[in-house]
Amino acid sequence: MNTLQDATTGEIATLASVVAETPELAEALQTLSSISENLLASYTTLAARAERIERQLAATNDELEAVLRALPTGVVVRDGSGRIRRANPVACAILGTREHELVEAGTHPLLLERQSSGQSRELVQEDGSVRIVEQRCSPICGPQGSDAGSVEILDDRTQVVRLTERLYSMDKMAALGTIAAGIAHEIRNPLNAVRGFAELLRRDTQGDVQRGRWATRICEGVDEADAIISSMLSFGAPERLRRESLDGSELIADAVALARRSLPSGSDAAKWKITSENACSAFLGDRIKLRQALRNLVANALEAQPVGGSVHVGCRLDGAEVVFDVYDAGPGIAPEHRRRVADPFFTTRAEGTGLGLALVHTIAELHGGRFEVSHTPAPRQHGGGAHMILSLPYSINESK
């Protein structure tokens, strides 16, 4: 052990002697030591700066994530290869998916894959509802104009479009009411005269079956024309509601009885099966108007099945709403017609007036509710045809 120590000590002494005898080597070693210290100091400074930048990037990323989550519009970010890298909650809600699913798939069939300044589309949700979404896609330019990806904005315009349509509809209703009020008096006077003479003719044709039938048809035509005028007047100047406690079962039964009277004369009523169910307690509403609305819905379902079929009417409580569902086994309503069924005079039948469903819409709005055509067909057990929905706020307090 002592021998090893002596050897090491000797080597150090020899090295020190050499360095002392060679000033250039001593200076080089000193320079090297200084450079090493400078490098260590620079590395420490760079490490601290990198750590600070990393913290700043993390904070900025958190802020960006918070901004994306707070945006009222949907945002989808793609990389340079076109794969989805990020999507905020609004975009996921519109597309009916989750962010990790979008990132894993890298794409989505409802998204644009090209630059677009604005394109409105109807996106059908899983529950059958439709959202009207305006999509805009813009490229992200990297250094020297390279393609760094793209960002797509999804702006849900459903509420704005619906409100615009409602305002437009109200304007049409008001204009229709103004026209109807101006001509109702002038039309009803000759109608009353026609009906009066038709009644006299019917009394004087005892024994003449053919002329009696003609006189009856004249009276029926006058009644139909008068009903159309009354419906037109209700659009522009609807009467105030007369609320009372209503029983859903009784209301449906009365409406069905009235609707059956609309079946073509001489037809076999047994060809149309009408069922109903009520799962709602008593509520407030205008008996006459709601009965008329349900009557129109049931009559419309019957007319959609001219050779016979089935109709089911249900009443249920859905949250704070009373909902009437009318199902039929007819051909259903074409997608391009769904948003127009409540327009006055819009009809797909040659013999229709286009006022029945428009009046249902007016009555629903008078109650603070809504009328709509479901985007999904009726359940198979209820015919698989059209599904009409009449909703109104549930209330049992007469002060409301």
VOLUM-176101 format. One record per atom (N, C-alpha, C, CB): x, y, z; residue in one letter. Coordinates in steps of 0.2 Angstrom, whole numbers, plus 5000, padded with zeros to 4 digits. Each point is the difference from the previous one (the first is absolute). Glycine has a CB too. Layout:
N
XYZA;...
END
This chain:
400
500449945000M;499650065000M;500450065000M;499149945006M;501550064998N;500450065001N;500450014993N;500149985012N;500049964985T;500450004994T;499650044994T;500649895003T;498750094997L;499550044995L;500050075001L;499349894999L;500650135008Q;500050075001Q;500650044998Q;499349975010Q;501349994992D;500650044998D;500150014992D;500549945010D;499250014986A;500050004993A;499650064998A;500249874999A;499250135003T;499550054998T;500350075002T;499049925001T;501250095005T;500350065002T;500650024995T;499749985012T;500749974986G;500550024996G;499850024993G;500749915006G;498850064991E;499750024994E;499850075000E;499749884997E;499950145008I;499750065001I;500650055000I;499049965006I;501550034998A;500650045001A;500350014993A;500249965012A;499949984984T;500350014994T;499650044995T;500549895002T;498850104998L;499650044995L;500050085002L;499349904999L;500750115008A;500150075002A;500650034998A;499349985010A;501349984990S;500650024998S;500050024992S;500649935009S;499150024987V;500050014993V;499650074999V;500149874998V;499350145005V;499650064999V;500450065002V;498949935002V;501450075003A;500450055002A;500650024995A;499749975012A;500549984985E;500650014996E;499750024993E;500749925006E;498650074992T;499750024994T;499550055001T;500349884995T;499850185004P;499550055001P;499450004995P;500950075005P;499349914989E;499449994995E;499549955002E;500850044991E;499549915012L;499549955002L;499650025006L;500749914996L;499650135008A;499650025006A;499550054998A;501049995007A;499250054988E;499550054997E;499449974997E;500950084998E;499349864998A;499449974996A;499649965005A;500749984991A;499550005015L;499649965004L;499650065004L;500849915002L;499450144999Q;499650065003Q;499550024996Q;501050045006Q;499149964987T;499550034995T;499549945000T;500950074993T;499349875006L;499549945000L;499650005006L;500849944994L;499450085012S;499650005006S;499550065000S;501049955006S;499350114991S;499550054999S;499449994995S;501050085003S;499249894992I;499549984995I;499549955003I;500850024990I;499549935014S;499549955003S;499550045004S;500949914999S;499450145005E;499550035005E;499550044996E;500950015008E;499350024986N;499650044996N;499449964997N;500950084998N;499449865000L;499549954997L;499549985005L;500849964992L;499450035014L;499649975005L;499550065002L;500949925005L;499350144995A;499650065002A;499450014994A;501050055007A;499349944987S;499550014994S;499549945000S;500950064994S;499349885008Y;499549955000Y;499550015006Y;500949924995Y;499350105010T;499650015006T;499550064998T;500949975008T;499350084988T;499650054998T;499549984995T;500950085002T;499349884993L;499649974995L;499549955003L;500950014992L;499349955013A;499549965003A;499550045004A;500949915001A;499350145002A;499550045004A;499550034995A;500850025009A;499550014985R;499650034995R;499549954997R;500950094998R;499349855000A;499649954997A;499449985005A;501049964994A;499250045013E;499549985004E;499550055001E;500849945006E;499450134993R;499550055001R;499650014993R;500850065007R;499549924988I;499650004993I;499549945001I;501050054993I;499249905009E;499649945001E;499450025004E;500949924998E;499250115008R;499450025004R;499650054997R;500749985010R;499650074986Q;499650054996Q;499649964995Q;500850095002Q;499549864994L;499649974995L;499449965003L;501049994993L;499149985013A;499549965003A;499450045003A;500949925004A;499350144998A;499550055002A;499650034994A;500750035010A;499749984985T;499750024994T;499549954997T;501050074997T;499249875003N;499649944998N;499449995004N;501049954996N;499150065010D;499450005005D;499550064998D;500749945009D;499650124990E;499550054998E;499749994994E;500850085006E;499649894989L;499749994993L;499449955001L;501150024994L;499049935010E;499549945001E;499450035004E;500949925001E;499250135003A;499550035004A;499650044995A;500650005011A;499750044984V;499750044995V;499649964996V;500950085000V;499449864997L;499649964996L;499449975003L;501149974995L;498950015012R;499549975003R;499450055001R;500849925006R;499450154995A;499550055001A;499750034994A;500750035010A;499649954984L;499750034994L;499349974999L;501250014995L;498350045003P;499349974999P;500049974993P;499650095007P;500949914989T;500049964993T;500549945001T;499750114994T;500149855001G;500549945000G;500650014996G;499049935001G;501650045002V;500650014996V;500349935000V;500250125005V;500149874989V;500349944998V;500750014997V;498949944999V;501650045004V;500750024997V;500349934997V;500250095009V;500149924985R;500349954997R;500850014999R;498949974994R;501549985005D;500750014999D;500150014992D;500349945011D;500450064988G;500150014993G;499849944995G;501050075004G;498949874999S;499849944996S;499350005000S;501049945004S;498650104999G;499350005000G;499649965005G;500250014988G;500249975017R;499749965006R;499850055005R;500749904997R;498850085006I;499750045006I;500449995006I;498949994996I;501350075007R;500550005006R;499650025006R;501050024992R;498550025007R;499750035006R;499350034998R;501150035005R;498449964999A;499350024999A;499750025007A;499949934990A;499850135010N;499750025006N;499349975002N;500650114998N;499249905008P;499349965002P;499450024995P;500450005012P;499650064986V;499450024996V;500049974993V;500050115005V;500649884992A;500149964994A;499849935001A;500950084996A;499349895010C;499849935001C;499349995001C;501149995005C;498650064998A;499250005001A;499750004993A;500150055012A;500149994984I;499750014993I;500149944996I;500250125001I;500449855000L;500149944996L;499849945003L;501050054995L;498849955011G;499749945004G;500549955002G;499050024994G;501650005007T;500649965002T;500450035005T;500049964989T;500650015013R;500450025005R;500750024997R;499449935009R;501050114995E;500650024997E;500549954998E;499950105006E;500249854999H;500549954999H;499849954994H;500250005013H;499149994986E;499849974994E;500250034994E;499049955007E;500950124993L;500250044994L;500749994998L;499050085003L;501449935003V;500749994999V;500349944998V;500150085008V;499649864994E;500149944998E;499849984993E;499949965012E;499550074986A;499849994993A;500450044995A;498949975004A;501350094999G;500450054995G;499550044996G;501049925000G;498450064999T;499550034995T;499349995003T;500849994990T;498750045006H;499349995002H;499650024993H;500250035013H;499349934986P;499750014993P;499650065000P;499949884999P;499950155006L;499650065000L;500550075000L;499149945006L;501550054994L;500550055000L;500250024992L;500449975012L;499850094987L;500250024994L;500849984999L;499250104999L;501049884996E;500749994999E;500350044995E;499849885003E;499950184996R;500350054995R;499950075003R;499849924990R;500550135007Q;499950075002Q;499350024998Q;501250025000Q;498550015005S;499350034998S;499950065005S;499649884997S;500150174999S;499850065004S;499450005004S;500650064991S;499049895008G;499350005003G;499549954996G;500250115005G;499649844999Q;499549954997Q;499649985005Q;500849964991Q;498550055008S;499549975005S;499849944998S;499650115002S;500349845003R;499849934999R;499549985006R;501149984994R;498549985004E;499649975005E;500349935003E;498950054994E;501249955012L;500449945003L;499449975005L;501250054999L;498749884999V;499549975004V;500349965006V;499449984989V;500450045017Q;500349975006Q;499749935001Q;500150125005Q;500249855000E;499849935002E;499349995002E;501149985003E;498650085000D;499349995003D;499550024994D;500450035011D;499949994983G;499550014994G;500050084999G;499449895002G;500850155003S;499950074999S;500550024995S;499650025012S;500350044985V;500450034995V;500350075002V;499349944992V;501450065007R;500350075002R;500250034993R;500449955011R;499550114989I;500350044994I;500650035001I;498850024996I;501849965001V;500650025002V;500450034994V;500149905008V;500250164994E;500450034995E;500749985001E;499250104999E;501249874995Q;500649985001Q;500550044996Q;499649895002Q;501050135001R;500550044997R;500749975001R;499350105001R;501149894994C;500649965001C;500550054997C;499549884999C;501150135005S;500550044997S;500749975001S;499350105003S;501249904993P;500649975001P;500550045005P;499949964988P;500550005015I;500550035005I;500750004996I;499349965010I;501050104989C;500650004996C;500650005005C;499450074991C;501149895008G;500650005004G;500550044997G;499749885003G;501050115000P;500550044997P;500150004993P;500649985011P;499550074986Q;500250004992Q;499449984996Q;501249985002Q;498250035001G;499349984997G;499949934999G;500250094994G;500149875010S;499949925000S;499349995003S;501249985001S;498549964998D;499449985002D;500049975007D;499649984988D;500250055017A;500149985007A;499349975002A;500950095002A;498649914994G;499449975002G;499450044999G;500649945009G;498850054994S;499450044999S;499650015006S;500049974988S;499650085012V;499550005006V;499350014997V;500950055008V;498649914995E;499350014997E;499650025006E;500249914992E;499450145006I;499550035005I;499349974998I;500750115001I;499049875005L;499349974999L;499550055004L;500449884999L;499250164998D;499650055003D;499349975000D;500750104996D;499049885009D;499349985001D;499550064999D;500449905007D;499350104987R;499550054998R;499349985001R;500850054992R;499149905011T;499349975001T;499550055003T;500549885001T;499750145004Q;499550055004Q;499950064996Q;500449965011Q;500150074986V;499950064996V;499549994994V;501250045003V;499049904993V;499549984995V;499349995002V;501049954994V;498950025011R;499449985003R;499650075002R;500449895004R;499950154999L;499750075002L;499950044993L;500650005011L;499850004985T;499950034993T;499449974997T;501250034999T;498749915001E;499549964996E;499350025004E;500849914996E;499350095011R;499450025004R;499750074999R;500449925008R;500150134991L;499950074999L;499650004993L;501050045007L;499349934988Y;499850004993Y;499349975000Y;501149994995Y;498849955009S;499349975000S;499550055003S;500549895001S;499750155005M;499650045003M;499850064995M;500549975011M;499950054985D;499950054996D;499549984994D;501150055002D;499049894996K;499549974995K;499349995003K;500949944995K;499150045012M;499349995003M;499750075001M;500449905006M;500050154996A;499750065001A;499750034993A;500850025010A;499649974985A;499850034993A;499349964998A;501250034997A;498849905004L;499549964998L;499350025004L;500849914998L;499350115009G;499550025004G;499750064997G;500549945010G;499950114988T;499850064998T;499650004994T;501050055005T;499349904990I;499649994994I;499349975001I;501149994994I;498949965011A;499449965001A;499550055004A;500749905001A;499550145003A;499650055003A;499650054995A;500749995011A;499750024984G;499850054995G;499449974996G;501150065000G;499049884998I;499649974996I;499449955003I;501050014991I;499149985015A;499549955003A;499350025000A;500949975008A;499050104994H;499350025000H;499750004993H;500350085009H;500249944986E;499750004993E;499949934997E;500650104998E;499749855004I;499949934998I;499449975004I;501349994997I;498750025009R;499549975004R;499350024999R;500849995009R;499150074989N;499350024998N;499749964994N;500350125004N;500149874990P;499749964995P;500049935002P;500450084992P;500149905012L;499949935003L;499449985004L;501350005000L;498550055004N;499449995004N;499450004995N;500550065010N;499549984985A;499550004995A;499949934997A;500150134998A;500549854999V;500049934997V;499849955005V;500950034993V;499349975013R;499749955005R;499350005001R;501150005005R;498750064995G;499250015002G;499649984994G;500350105006G;499949914988F;499649984994F;500149924999F;500250114994F;500449865008A;500149935000A;499549975005A;501250014996A;498750025010E;499649975005E;499350004997E;500750035009E;499150024988L;499350014997L;499949944995L;500050135002L;500549874993L;500049954995L;499949935003L;500750074993L;499749915012R;500049945003R;499349985003R;501250015003R;498450045000R;499449995003R;499549994994R;500350085010R;499849954984D;499550004995D;500149944995D;499950125001D;500649845001T;500249944996T;499849945003T;500950064995T;498649945009Q;499749945003Q;499849954995Q;499750065011Q;500649884990G;499949954995G;500449994994G;498950025003G;501550044996D;500550004994D;500749995003D;499350084993D;500949865008V;500649985003V;500650034997V;499549905003V;500550114990Q;500650024997Q;500150085002Q;499949924991Q;499650125008R;500050075002R;500150015007R;499350034991R;500549935013G;500150005007G;500749995002G;498949965002G;501449994994R;500849995001R;500450064998R;499849884999R;500050154995W;500350064998W;500050065005W;499749964988W;499750055015A;499950055005A;500449995006A;498950024996A;501249925006T;500449985006T;500750014998T;499249925004T;501050074990R;500750014998R;500250075000R;500049904993R;499550145005I;500150085000I;500150025007I;499350014990I;500349975015C;500050025007C;500749985003C;498849995001C;501449954997E;500749975003E;500650054997E;499549885001E;500450134992G;500550054997G;500150065004G;499849944989G;499650095012V;499950075004V;500449995007V;498950034993V;500949925010D;500349995007D;500749995000D;499049955003D;501350024992E;500749994999E;500450074998E;499849884996E;499950165000A;500250064998A;500050055006A;499649984989A;499950015015D;500050045006D;500549985006D;498750024998D;501449925002A;500549975005A;500750034998A;499349895002A;500850114991I;500750024998I;500150085001I;499949914991I;499650135009I;500050075001I;500150005008I;499250034990I;500549935014S;500150015007S;500749985002S;498849975002S;501549984995S;500749985001S;500550064998S;499649884998S;500250154996M;500550054998M;499950065005M;499849974988M;499650055015L;500050055005L;500349985006L;498950034995L;501249915007S;500349985006S;500850015000S;499049925002S;501350084992F;500750014999F;500250085002F;500049914991F;499650135006G;500250075001G;499750035006G;500050014988G;499549975015A;499750035006A;499749945005A;499750114994A;500849855008P;499749945004P;499750035007P;500949934995P;498650035007E;499650015006E;500549995006E;498949984994E;500950055011R;500449995007R;499849935002R;500050125003R;500549855001L;499849935002L;499650005006L;501149974996L;498449985004R;499649995006R;500249945004R;499050064994R;501549945010R;500349955004R;499549975005R;501150054998R;499049885002E;499649965005E;500449945001E;498950054996E;500949915009S;500349945001S;499849944995S;500150035013S;500349944984L;499949954995L;500249935002L;500150104991L;499549855006D;500249935001D;500349984993D;499249985010D;501450004990G;500249974993G;499649954997G;501150035004G;498749924999S;499649954997S;499350034997S;500549925008S;499250124996E;499450034998E;500150044993E;499550005012E;501050044989L;500250054994L;500149964994L;500550085008L;499949864992I;500249964995I;499449974997I;501149985005I;498449994999A;499449974998A;499650054996A;500049925010A;499950144992D;499650054997D;500350014993D;499650055011D;501149964989A;500350024994A;499949944994A;500850085007A;499349864996V;499949944995V;499350004998V;500949945006V;498650074998A;499350004997A;499950054995A;499749965011A;500650104990L;499950054995L;500449984993L;499950095009L;500749884992A;500449984994A;499749954996A;501050035006A;498649924997R;499749954997R;499550034995R;500249925010R;499550134992R;499550034996R;500250034993R;499450035010R;501349984990S;500350024994S;500149954995S;500650095006S;499349844996L;500149954995L;499550014994L;500449925009L;499850064985P;499650004994P;499349975001P;501050004993P;498550035005S;499349985001S;500049934996S;499550125002S;500249835002G;499949944996G;500649955002G;499350054991G;501249975012S;500649965001S;499949965006S;500750084995S;499649865006D;499949965005D;500550025006D;499749904992D;500050135013A;500550025006A;500449955003A;499150095002A;500749854997A;500449945003A;500649994997A;499049955003A;501250084991K;500650004997K;500650035004K;499449994989K;500450065015W;500450045003W;500049995008W;499950094991W;500649885011K;500149995008K;500350055003K;500149884998K;499650155007I;500250065004I;500149985007I;499550084992I;501149925011T;500149985007T;500350065004T;500249884997T;499850125009S;500250065004S;500249975007S;499350084994S;501249975009E;500249985007E;500150075003E;500549884997E;499450125010N;500250075003N;500449985006N;498950054996N;501749985005A;500449995006A;500250075003A;500549904995A;499050145005C;500150075002C;499450025005C;500750034990C;499550005015S;499450025005S;499750074997S;500649955010S;498950074993A;499650064998A;500550064999A;499049965006A;500850084989F;500450064999F;499650054997F;501049934997F;499350145003L;499650054998L;500150014992L;500150065011L;499349964986G;500050024993G;499450024997G;500949924999G;499050104995D;499450024997D;499749944997D;500450124998D;499049865005R;499749944997R;499950004993R;499549985011R;500150074987I;499850004993I;500650004995I;498950065004I;501649994997K;500550004996K;500549945000K;500050125002K;500149855003L;500449945000L;499649944997L;500650045010L;498849964991R;499649954997R;500050014992R;499249995010R;500850074988Q;500050014993Q;500749984997Q;499250105002Q;501349925002A;500749984998A;500149924999A;500450115005A;499449865000L;500049925000L;499649984995L;500249995012L;499250034987R;499649984994R;500350014994R;499050035006R;501350024992N;500450024994N;500549954999N;499750125001N;500749865005L;500649954999L;499749934998L;500750075009L;498849914995V;499749944999V;499749994993V;499849995012V;499950074986A;499750004993A;500549994995A;499050075004A;501649974997N;500550004995N;500349934999N;500350125003N;499849845003A;500249935000A;499649964996A;500550025011A;498849994990L;499549964996L;500150014993L;499250005010L;500850064988E;500150024993E;500649974997E;499350115002E;501249885002A;500649984997A;500049924998A;500650095007A;498849884996Q;499949934998Q;499349994997Q;500749975010Q;499250054984P;499450004997P;499649944999P;500450094994P;499949855006V;499749945000V;500049965007V;500349994988V;499850055017G;500049975007G;500749995003G;499049944996G;501050055010G;500650005004G;499950015007G;500650044990G;500049985014S;499950015007S;500350065002S;500149885001S;499650155005V;500250065003V;500149995007V;499550074991V;501049955012H;500150005007H;500150075003H;500449884999H;499250145006V;500150065004V;500249995007V;499150054992V;501449985010G;500350005007G;500150065003G;500549904997G;499450105010C;500150065004C;500449995005C;498950054997C;501749985004R;500549995005R;500250065003R;500349894995R;500050105011L;500450065004L;500749994999L;499150015008L;501250044988D;500850004999D;500350065004D;499849934989D;500450065017G;500350055003G;499550055002G;501149994994G;498950075003A;499650065002A;499550014994A;500850055007A;499149904989E;499650004994E;499549954999E;500950054994E;498549965004V;499549954998V;500149994993V;499250045009V;500949904989V;500249984993V;499449954997V;501350025002V;498550004992F;499549964997F;500449974994F;499050075003F;501049874996D;500349964994D;499449974996D;501149985007D;499050044986V;499549974996V;500449964995V;499150095001V;500849844999Y;500349964995Y;499649974995Y;500849975009Y;499450024985D;499649964995D;500449954996D;499350114999D;500449854997A;500349954996A;500050024993A;499649925008A;500450154990G;500050024994G;500750004997G;499150075002G;501049964992P;500750014997P;500550045003P;499449984990P;500450065015G;500450055003G;500150064997G;500649915004G;499850144998I;500150064997I;500750014997I;499150055008I;500949974986A;500750014997A;500450055004A;499549974989A;501250025011P;500450055004P;499950074998P;500849905002P;499250114991E;499950074998E;499450035001E;500749974991E;498849995012H;499350035001H;499950015008H;499649954990H;500950025014R;499950015007R;499950075003R;500649895001R;499950154996R;500050075003R;499550044997R;501249995002R;498449994993R;499550044997R;499249985002R;500950024991R;499149925013V;499349985001V;499650055004V;500449885000V;499950165003A;499650055004A;499850074996A;500549955011A;499850054983D;499950064996D;499350004998D;501250004996D;498450065004P;499350004998P;500049994992P;499750085009P;499849884989F;499949984993F;500549954997F;499550114999F;501049875005F;500549954998F;499649935001F;501050075002F;499049894992T;499749935000T;500349964995T;498950055005T;501149894996T;500249954995T;499449964997T;501149995005T;498350034997R;499449974997R;499650044996R;500049935010R;499850054985A;499650044995A;499350035004A;500549944990A;499350025014E;499350025003E;500150045007E;499549904994E;501250105008G;500150045006G;500050075000G;500749905003G;499250145002T;500050075001T;500750035002T;498750005002T;501649955002G;500750035003G;499950045006G;500549994989G;498950015014L;499950045006L;499949965007L;499450084992L;500549855007G;500049965006G;500650005005G;499249934993G;501450065004L;500650005004L;500250075002L;500349894995L;499650155000A;500150075002A;499750035006A;500250024988A;499149965013L;499650025005L;500349965007L;499050024992L;501249925007V;500349965006V;500650045002V;499649894996V;500850145000H;500650045002H;499850065003H;500649954990H;498950085008T;499850065003T;499749995007T;499750054989T;499949905012I;499849985007I;500549985004I;499049964995I;501550005003A;500649995004A;500350065003A;500249894993A;500050165002E;500350065002E;499650045005E;500650004989E;498750005010L;499650045005L;500149975007L;499150024991L;501049915010H;500149975006H;500750015003H;499149924997H;501350114999G;500750005001G;500449944999G;499750085009G;500049884987G;500449944998G;500249994993G;499349955008G;500750004989R;500349994993R;499749944997R;501150055003R;498949954990F;499849944996F;500549994995F;498850035001F;501449904999E;500549984995E;499949934998E;500850075006E;499549924988V;500049934997V;500749975002V;499250034990V;500749915013S;500649965002S;500449984994S;499449965011S;501350044990H;500449984995H;500149934999H;500650105001H;499249865005T;500049935000T;499349974998T;501050005008T;498949954989P;499349984999P;499749975006P;500349974988P;499050025012A;499749975005A;500249935002A;499050074997A;501049915009P;500249935002P;499649954996P;500350045011P;500149904988R;499649954996R;499449985003R;501149964996R;498850045010Q;499449975003Q;499450064999Q;500749935009Q;499550134989H;499550054999H;500050024993H;500250045011H;500049914984G;499950014993G;500650024996G;498950035003G;501650005000G;500650024996G;500050054996G;500349895001G;499150154999G;499950064995G;500350065003G;499049944995G;500650125005A;500150065002A;499950015008A;499750054989A;500749995014H;500050015007H;499950085001H;500749895003H;498750134999M;499950075001M;500050015008M;499350014989M;501050055013I;500150015007I;499750075001I;501049935001I;498550075004L;499750075003L;500250005007L;499050004992L;501450055010S;500250015007S;499850075002S;501049934998S;498850075009L;499950065003L;500250005007L;499050024993L;501150045010P;500350005007P;499549975005P;500650104998P;499649855007Y;499649975005Y;499850055005Y;500549894997Y;498950125005S;499850055005S;499449975003S;500550104994S;499449915013I;499449985003I;499850065004I;500349885001I;500150184999N;499850065003N;499650044996N;501149995007N;498350034995E;499650044996E;500250074999E;499149935003E;501450095001S;500250075000S;500550014994S;499850015012S;500449934985K;500550014995K;499750004993K;500849945007K;
END
